[in-house]
């Protein structure tokens, strides 16, 4: 079954057609204006092989959808109603679903959710210590994100080391503009760093990550910061960008650090500290660690970041080879005396979406 995979980012649109796990045609539209902008879709469909099904990557499935689902009007209405759970991504995904549906009305379509992979997290890891009535009424729980990426890279890493994923304890590190870790046991998610929204967990490019909720209350009550401003700062002006005074792109941070800028050096150190601390937390949740996997734009392309983090993980059995660490494609970068295998894996969310489409439609 050939599958058209549609991945609507916060400003971009990635389209690909897959035959099995092989991408036979793809394109990335850097600036996509939304559901009314059908020209990029028409152009791609005109040159790409015809697809028998469509798979849409959707960041948040909300409390209702804990697995991929075939799209219909009821599902689409629900996804529109939970747009505030992932405001940078879900509304864009809905716009893409409507646009593709207009051009391919007879082609079955599936929504594959990043949150679905984390539906296996046990209650003790997913539950917030809030009044139980709130948790039940509002669907408050740790949902987790980047699930499609975590699922793919864990499976791919197990293949690279010729091990059965069902026998492994894996910590996957998706480090891009947004960043999260996942602890897997037997291929199933048992913990993750993001939470109810994609703001929690690691320091990110422009997002704050986890922060003391009392600090936020203090800002609202004492610093003349309104809710709208606070949300804007937490999403777009914090993280590496807020700390370093740069764009927040890791390359800019590293360049500024090399130039002797102390704020950039501190930003990098804060990022690495949080990353190392959370890797330790994920290893604890998994009951140990057999594989450590780096992926995402920063995880795949920054030997400096991997080296700095792994240098502080020797107590967990992590040792990497300096030359092997220069890899930017699928590779085992472990040192010879490592007890934990460390790998770099290029993520392929489109492959995972296509697999979900086939699993759902071919049952």
Number of C-alpha atoms within 10 A of each C-alpha: 15 21 27 31 29 25 25 27 22 16 14 15 22 17 21 23 30 22 16 14 15 12 16 13 16 14 14 14 15 11 11 21 14 20 17 11 13 16 10 15 19 12 10 16 20 10 9 16 16 12 18 14 21 26 30 27 27 29 29 30 26 22 14 10 18 19 17 24 19 15 18 12 8 8 16 15 11 14 23 15 13 16 19 14 18 19 15 16 20 25 25 26 28 21 19 26 25 17 18 21 16 12 13 15 11 10 13 17 25 25 29 32 26 27 26 24 25 29 22 15 20 12 12 10 13 21 16 16 9 10 8 11 10 11 14 10 8 9 14 20 20 23 30 30 29 28 26 26 24 35 23 19 27 30 16 20 27 21 12 14 15 9 12 12 20 13 12 19 24 33 31 29 30 27 25 18 18 21 28 29 28 33 31 31 22 14 20 21 24 23 30 31 25 23 22 20 18 25 23 21 23 29 28 26 28 23 27 23 23 15 14 7 9 9 10 16 12 12 15 15 11 9 10 10 15 11 12 8 11 14 12 12 16 18 18 16 20 21 24 29 23 21 22 23 17 17 15 25 16 23 14 17 26 21 14 18 18 12 11 11 15 13 18 27 20 16 24 21 15 17 20 20 16 17 22 19 14 20 24 18 20 25 22 13 20 22 14 19 25 21 23 24 27 28 26 24 18 24 23 27 22 19 19 14 20 20 16 15 21 19 13 15 15 14 9 17 16 23 23 24 16 13 10 16 23 18 18 18 14 18 19 21 20 22 18 10 12 15 16 20 23 30 30 30 26 22 25 18 21 28 23 22 31 30 18 21 28 18 11 15 14 8 5
